[in-house]
Amino acid sequence: MTINQANLTFKESQSRSIVKSLIYRVISIIGTGVLTWIITKNIGKTLSITFVNQVFLIALYYASERFWNRIHWGKKIDILAS
């Protein structure tokens, strides 16, 4: 069986991009919250800055993932024989 790699296209689903974005953002929320608290020492400012920053960065990361999904550079397919 011969497989022509030029005919194969692999794309990440939107739901996978969303889940990856959310997991990364949870880690980022903790980091942003701690850093903001150290700087402001004000829980109200910390919460509002962290929230606005995270909403923006979730959208930015999702857009970046969708953009990179269209670029084939650096992607490869490994087919393992059983």
Legacy VTK file of the C-alpha trace (Angstrom):
# vtk DataFile Version 3.0
C-alpha trace
ASCII
DATASET POLYDATA
POINTS 82 float
0.000 0.000 0.000
1.454 3.335 -1.056
0.328 6.522 0.650
0.896 9.817 -1.106
1.642 12.342 1.646
0.675 15.201 -0.653
-2.923 13.948 -0.467
-3.028 13.753 3.330
-4.145 16.739 5.347
-4.218 16.837 9.119
-5.989 19.643 10.897
-6.582 20.221 14.558
-10.258 20.427 15.471
-11.684 23.633 16.875
-12.681 21.845 20.090
-9.087 20.641 20.616
-7.793 24.194 20.112
-10.347 25.474 22.639
-9.418 22.872 25.276
-5.686 23.542 24.832
-6.340 27.267 25.116
-8.349 26.884 28.317
-5.798 24.627 30.017
-2.996 27.027 29.188
-5.080 29.956 30.400
-5.702 28.305 33.794
-1.952 28.173 34.294
-1.664 31.753 33.075
-4.479 32.956 35.376
-2.563 31.744 38.391
0.642 33.420 37.224
-1.076 36.685 36.292
-3.012 36.758 39.553
0.071 36.223 41.684
2.109 38.816 39.796
-0.721 41.368 39.841
-1.251 40.848 43.575
2.464 41.371 44.244
2.344 44.646 42.298
-1.024 46.061 43.467
-1.697 44.457 46.868
-5.369 45.120 46.012
-7.738 42.177 45.511
-10.234 44.187 43.427
-7.593 45.416 41.009
-5.981 41.996 40.930
-9.243 40.275 39.991
-10.265 42.801 37.349
-6.827 43.008 35.702
-6.469 39.232 35.721
-9.958 38.671 34.281
-9.663 41.199 31.436
-6.158 40.021 30.580
-7.199 36.369 30.444
-10.248 36.919 28.233
-8.065 38.822 25.785
-5.299 36.202 25.841
-7.732 33.289 25.350
-9.019 34.916 22.171
-5.496 35.730 21.013
-4.211 32.201 21.640
-7.199 30.606 19.896
-6.670 32.824 16.830
-2.973 31.932 16.825
-3.721 28.193 16.979
-6.180 28.434 14.085
-3.665 30.432 12.037
-0.834 27.943 12.650
-3.137 25.056 11.791
-3.139 26.354 8.186
0.659 26.326 7.936
2.147 22.964 6.988
5.752 23.844 7.847
7.123 21.549 10.551
4.293 19.010 10.368
4.917 15.418 9.441
3.025 12.180 9.426
4.442 8.972 10.821
2.747 5.822 9.581
3.592 2.774 11.649
3.263 -0.677 10.180
1.550 -3.180 12.432
LINES 1 83
82 0 1 2 3 4 5 6 7 8 9 10 11 12 13 14 15 16 17 18 19 20 21 22 23 24 25 26 27 28 29 30 31 32 33 34 35 36 37 38 39 40 41 42 43 44 45 46 47 48 49 50 51 52 53 54 55 56 57 58 59 60 61 62 63 64 65 66 67 68 69 70 71 72 73 74 75 76 77 78 79 80 81
